[in-house]
Amino acid sequence: MPRTVVITGGSGGIGAAVARLAGARGWNVAFNFASNAEGAAATAEAVEKAGGRALSMQGDVAVEADVLALFDAAEAAFGRIDGVVNNAGMAGPPTTLADIGIERLRRVIDVNVLGAFLVAREGVRRMGTKHGGTGGAIVNISSAAARLGAANERVEYAGSKGAIDAMTVGLGREAIAEGVRVNAVRPGLIETDIHVRSGQPGRAETVGAQTPIGRPGTAEEVAEAVMWLLSEQSSYVTGTILDVTGGR
């Protein structure tokens, strides 16, 4: 029976790369997207061309009803859920914390922290053995900014990802009692459209060249790490944060 993964933010970037790789490995893929319907359609098509089955739906991870609807739809379409990739996130243009308005601050926290906690909570509820599930794995997408701080760029974003790191460690130790492993991947400078959307289209190439590896990473390289953490090959790993940063 094919395994099923639920991915948030699957219309582009790392989320889409994970969806494509999961499809190529025979997984059913249920994912949501905030507004990029064209990107979501492309992801779904790529999953199915790769050999998987895809389900996409629009939703906001900061809205509990939307999160529940995604998991409900995944179960209705595919049955048991085996993995969750907690990927949806946002970042604004570079600025200092002193210059951030309440609207941006609230939205970053709502999406990157509240949304991620809602998704992780629901993952445990759907997969945990105490809730009738058979176990599974959650992979949170953090960021190297959580340990670097993103000074003069996005301190609020770095803080939101620091919350993801703390949640990963705590929930990884808590949910394993229900057969759910919880880990995180902490990407560095990755070539995705988040840099364009946050007003720094060339950032990955410029800063990536300064890493020990000497280049930015790709979404596909992050996806490989995510799929390993979802797989049985990482069965003795929980509460762990894996850096995919080119040595930065």
C-alpha positions as CSV (number, residue, x, y, z in Angstrom):
1,M,0.0,0.0,0.0
2,P,1.5,3.4,-1.0
3,R,2.4,5.7,1.9
4,T,0.9,9.1,2.2
5,V,2.6,12.4,3.0
6,V,0.9,15.7,3.8
7,I,2.9,18.8,2.8
8,T,2.1,22.4,3.6
9,G,3.2,25.0,1.1
10,G,3.5,22.8,-1.9
11,S,3.2,25.2,-4.8
12,G,6.9,26.0,-5.2
13,G,10.3,25.8,-3.7
14,I,11.2,23.2,-1.1
15,G,7.6,22.0,-0.7
16,A,7.2,21.3,-4.4
17,A,10.6,19.6,-4.5
18,V,9.6,17.3,-1.7
19,A,6.3,16.6,-3.3
20,R,8.0,15.6,-6.6
21,L,10.5,13.4,-4.9
22,A,7.8,11.7,-2.8
23,G,5.8,11.1,-5.9
24,A,8.8,9.6,-7.7
25,R,9.2,7.2,-4.7
26,G,5.6,6.1,-4.9
27,W,4.0,8.2,-2.2
28,N,0.6,9.7,-2.3
29,V,1.0,13.4,-1.8
30,A,-1.6,15.8,-0.3
31,F,-0.5,19.4,-0.2
32,N,-1.9,22.9,0.3
33,F,-1.0,26.3,-1.1
34,A,-1.8,29.8,-0.1
35,S,-2.4,31.6,-3.4
36,N,-0.3,30.2,-6.2
37,A,-2.8,28.0,-8.0
38,E,-0.7,27.7,-11.1
39,G,2.3,26.5,-9.1
40,A,0.1,24.0,-7.3
41,A,-1.3,22.6,-10.5
42,A,2.3,22.2,-11.8
43,T,3.3,20.4,-8.6
44,A,0.3,18.0,-8.8
45,E,1.1,17.2,-12.4
46,A,4.7,16.6,-11.6
47,V,3.8,14.2,-8.8
48,E,1.5,12.2,-11.0
49,K,4.0,12.1,-13.9
50,A,6.6,10.8,-11.4
51,G,4.3,7.9,-10.4
52,G,2.5,9.2,-7.3
53,R,-1.0,10.4,-6.7
54,A,-1.6,14.0,-5.8
55,L,-4.3,16.1,-4.0
56,S,-4.0,19.9,-3.7
57,M,-6.1,22.4,-1.9
58,Q,-5.9,26.1,-1.1
59,G,-5.6,27.0,2.5
60,D,-3.9,29.1,5.2
61,V,-1.9,27.2,7.8
62,A,-2.6,30.0,10.3
63,V,-6.3,29.1,10.1
64,E,-7.1,26.0,12.1
65,A,-10.1,25.0,9.9
66,D,-7.9,25.1,6.8
67,V,-5.3,22.8,8.5
68,L,-8.0,20.3,9.6
69,A,-9.5,20.4,6.1
70,L,-6.2,19.4,4.5
71,F,-5.7,16.4,6.8
72,D,-9.4,15.4,6.4
73,A,-9.0,15.5,2.6
74,A,-5.8,13.5,2.7
75,E,-7.4,10.8,4.8
76,A,-10.5,10.7,2.6
77,A,-8.5,10.4,-0.6
78,F,-5.7,8.1,0.5
79,G,-6.5,6.6,3.9
80,R,-3.8,6.5,6.5
81,I,-1.3,9.4,6.8
82,D,2.3,8.3,7.2
83,G,4.3,11.5,7.1
84,V,3.9,15.3,7.4
85,V,6.2,18.0,6.0
86,N,5.7,21.2,7.9
87,N,7.0,23.5,5.2
88,A,4.7,26.6,4.7
89,G,6.4,29.8,5.7
90,M,6.9,33.4,4.8
91,A,9.6,36.1,5.0
92,G,9.4,39.9,4.3
93,P,11.8,42.2,2.7
94,P,15.1,42.9,4.7
95,T,14.7,45.4,7.5
96,T,15.5,45.9,11.2
97,L,13.2,44.8,13.9
98,A,12.8,48.4,15.0
99,D,11.3,49.2,11.6
100,I,8.8,46.3,11.4
101,G,5.1,47.1,11.7
102,I,2.7,45.0,13.7
103,E,0.9,43.7,10.6
104,R,4.1,42.0,9.2
105,L,5.2,40.8,12.7
106,R,1.8,39.3,13.4
107,R,1.7,37.6,10.0
108,V,5.1,36.1,10.3
109,I,4.3,34.6,13.7
110,D,0.9,33.5,12.6
111,V,2.2,31.6,9.6
112,N,5.6,30.4,10.7
113,V,4.9,29.6,14.3
114,L,1.2,29.2,15.0
115,G,0.7,27.5,11.6
116,A,3.6,25.2,12.1
117,F,2.4,24.2,15.6
118,L,-1.1,23.6,14.3
119,V,0.2,21.3,11.6
120,A,2.5,19.4,13.9
121,R,-0.3,19.0,16.5
122,E,-2.6,17.6,13.8
123,G,0.1,15.3,12.5
124,V,0.4,13.7,16.0
125,R,-3.3,13.5,16.3
126,R,-3.7,11.7,13.0
127,M,-0.6,9.4,13.2
128,G,-0.2,8.9,16.9
129,T,-1.0,5.4,18.3
130,K,-2.9,6.9,21.3
131,H,-5.2,8.5,18.7
132,G,-5.8,5.4,16.6
133,G,-2.9,5.9,14.2
134,T,0.0,3.6,13.4
135,G,2.8,6.0,13.9
136,G,4.7,8.1,11.3
137,A,7.1,11.0,10.9
138,I,7.0,14.7,10.9
139,V,9.7,16.9,9.3
140,N,9.7,20.6,10.1
141,I,11.4,23.0,7.8
142,S,13.4,25.4,9.9
143,S,16.2,27.7,8.6
144,A,19.8,28.5,9.3
145,A,18.5,31.9,10.3
146,A,17.4,30.3,13.6
147,R,21.0,30.0,14.7
148,L,22.5,32.9,12.7
149,G,19.9,35.5,13.8
150,A,19.4,37.3,10.5
151,A,20.5,40.7,11.9
152,N,19.6,43.7,9.7
153,E,17.5,41.4,7.5
154,R,14.8,39.4,9.3
155,V,15.2,39.0,13.0
156,E,11.5,38.2,13.3
157,Y,11.8,35.4,10.7
158,A,14.9,34.0,12.5
159,G,12.9,34.1,15.8
160,S,10.0,32.2,14.2
161,K,12.4,29.5,13.0
162,G,14.0,29.3,16.4
163,A,10.5,28.4,17.7
164,I,10.4,25.6,15.2
165,D,13.8,24.3,16.4
166,A,12.5,24.2,20.0
167,M,9.3,22.6,19.0
168,T,11.2,19.9,17.1
169,V,13.3,18.9,20.1
170,G,10.4,18.9,22.5
171,L,7.8,17.3,20.3
172,G,10.4,14.8,19.1
173,R,10.8,13.5,22.6
174,E,7.1,13.8,23.4
175,A,5.5,12.2,20.4
176,I,7.8,9.2,20.1
177,A,5.7,7.6,22.8
178,E,2.9,7.5,20.2
179,G,5.2,6.2,17.5
180,V,5.7,9.6,15.8
181,R,9.2,10.8,15.1
182,V,9.7,14.5,14.8
183,N,12.7,16.1,13.2
184,A,13.7,19.2,11.3
185,V,15.7,20.2,8.3
186,R,17.5,23.5,8.6
187,P,18.2,24.8,5.1
188,G,20.8,27.5,4.4
189,L,21.0,29.5,1.2
190,I,18.7,27.6,-1.2
191,E,17.7,28.7,-4.7
192,T,13.9,29.2,-4.3
193,D,11.5,31.9,-5.1
194,I,11.3,33.0,-1.4
195,H,14.2,35.3,-2.1
196,V,12.3,37.0,-5.0
197,R,9.2,37.3,-2.9
198,S,11.1,38.8,0.0
199,G,12.8,41.4,-2.2
200,Q,16.3,39.8,-2.6
201,P,16.3,37.9,-5.9
202,G,20.0,37.4,-6.1
203,R,20.7,36.6,-2.4
204,A,21.1,32.8,-2.7
205,E,23.7,33.1,-5.3
206,T,25.6,36.0,-3.6
207,V,25.7,34.6,-0.1
208,G,25.8,31.0,-1.2
209,A,29.1,31.6,-2.9
210,Q,30.6,32.5,0.5
211,T,29.7,29.1,2.0
212,P,32.5,26.5,2.4
213,I,30.9,24.5,-0.4
214,G,31.0,27.7,-2.5
215,R,27.5,27.7,-4.0
216,P,23.8,27.9,-3.0
217,G,21.9,24.7,-2.4
218,T,18.9,23.5,-4.4
219,A,15.4,22.6,-3.3
220,E,16.1,19.1,-4.5
221,E,19.0,18.7,-2.2
222,V,16.8,19.7,0.8
223,A,14.1,17.3,-0.4
224,E,16.5,14.4,-0.2
225,A,17.2,15.2,3.4
226,V,13.5,15.5,4.1
227,M,12.7,12.2,2.5
228,W,15.4,10.5,4.5
229,L,13.9,11.8,7.7
230,L,10.5,10.5,6.6
231,S,11.8,7.1,5.7
232,E,12.6,4.0,7.8
233,Q,16.3,4.6,7.1
234,S,16.1,7.3,9.9
235,S,14.2,5.1,12.3
236,Y,16.5,5.9,15.3
237,V,16.3,9.7,14.8
238,T,13.9,12.0,16.6
239,G,14.1,15.5,18.1
240,T,17.0,16.2,15.7
241,I,17.7,19.2,13.5
242,L,19.7,18.4,10.3
243,D,21.6,21.3,8.7
244,V,21.6,21.5,4.9
245,T,23.7,24.6,4.7
246,G,26.8,24.0,2.6
247,G,28.8,24.2,5.8
248,R,27.6,27.7,6.7
